[in-house]
Amino acid sequence: MTSIEHSDADAILFLRMQPSWREIDEIRHFVESFCASTCPETERQEQLALAAHELVQNAIANAVTPDVELRLEVDRATERVTVSVSNQARADQIEVLRDRLDKTLAHADPLEGYVAAMRDDPESRGGIGLARIRFEAALELALDVEGERVTVRAVGPLVVPPPDELLS
């Protein structure tokens, strides 16, 4: 199921799917195209597509059912954007996710968190996606858990200052 809602103030993309690993890159391209057409002036499409890509990968890897929901909201009034992915997970999967998020958020500087995640276990598959979203996409992360339903939200400004302004 795909739904796109549009107005002058907001844009919402909602996907309910059962993605496979083969479809991850296509989802990323779709989100990037959506963002490029919805808010081209922000030049944020690559970062938001990266966030969607990492969150969907995370959901596929840590789900008890193949059902995944992706939601991207652009709020021009508040100049904020939210990318969220929801899925069903077991208690042990939720605990791993919570632990990874806590490690990522333990670093005030997103770059330090990203480097720490890469150092944690450089040979492992996975484990750096949340830190990557926080640093490369300049989005803050939150986790909502209701029973077995898990939602990871990545939220931030619609327009990110240039990198040289972030470093000063």
Number of C-alpha atoms within 10 A of each C-alpha: 8 10 10 12 10 11 7 9 11 17 19 19 18 17 16 15 13 13 18 11 10 8 12 17 14 12 19 21 17 14 23 20 15 19 24 16 11 17 17 12 12 13 14 20 23 18 18 27 24 22 30 28 24 21 24 26 20 19 27 21 14 20 20 14 13 15 15 19 19 25 18 25 17 22 17 15 9 11 13 14 22 21 23 22 26 23 23 23 22 15 11 10 17 20 12 13 21 17 12 18 20 14 16 28 18 12 14 9 12 21 16 15 22 23 15 16 21 18 11 12 12 11 8 9 7 15 19 23 22 28 30 23 24 23 20 17 21 22 26 18 21 15 16 12 15 8 11 15 14 22 21 24 23 25 22 18 19 21 15 15 10 8 8 7 8 8 6 5
